[in-house]
Amino acid sequence: LSIHFEKAEGPDLQVSSDQTWDLEVLEFKVAEDYDLAALHEKLDKEQFSSYLDPKGSLLALTDMSNIEVWLTK
C-alpha cells in the first residue's frame, strides 16, 4: 500500500475546522506477531520520534504534516 499526499491551496482547503472534517489519524492493523518494539527501536535509531505503548500493541508516530500514524495489533 502506498499513500501519497500532495500539498495544495485553494478556497475549498481554507474552510475553518468547525465547518469541515480534517484527517488526524491513519490507523493500520498489523499481524499479532509483528514486532512493533523492533520497529520502534529502528525508528529511534533513525532519529524519528515514535511512541510504543507498554503492552507493545500500539506504535504511534506523527508524519511531517502532523497526521498521526498508528500501527496496532
N, C-alpha and C positions, 0 to 999 in steps of 0.2 A: 504494500500500500504506500503510495506516495501522495503527499498533500502539498500543494504549492499555494501560498498566499501572495497576492500582489498588493502593494501599497497603491492606493488610489485616492483621488479627491473628487468632490462633486457635491451638489446640493443634497442628494439622497444620502450621502455619508456624513452630513453635518447636522443631522437631526439630534436633538438633545436626548440624553439617556432615559428621561422619563417618558419619551414618546416611542421608543423602539427597543428591541432586544439587542443585546450585544453578546458576542461569543466570549465566554470567560474561561471555560474548561473544556478540554478534549480528554475523554477517558477511553483508554484502550485496555481490554481484558487480555491477560497473558495466561499461559498454561500454569497450572498449580505447581509444576516442578521447575518453572523458570526462576533463575537465581537473581532476584532483584538486588540482593546485597552485593553481588559481584558487579552488577551494572552500576550501582551507587558508588562503589569504590572506583570503578573505571572513570565515571563522570568526575569524581573528586580529583583524580589524578590529572584530568584534563582541565582542571580549574573551572568546572561547570557545576554551579550550585544545585543541589537536589536534597530532598528530604525523604528518608526512609522511615516508615512507622516502626515502632518497637516489635510488632509481630512479623515484619518483613513482607507484608501483603499489599502495601501501597508505596509506590515511589512517585513523588511529585517533583516537578520542575517547572520553570517558567521560561517560555521562549522569548525571543527578542521583542515581540510585540505585546508582551505581558499577558499572554494566554497561558494558563496553567495546563500542563500536560500530566495526566495521571496514568500510571501503569498499575493496574490492580489485578489481583488473583481472584 
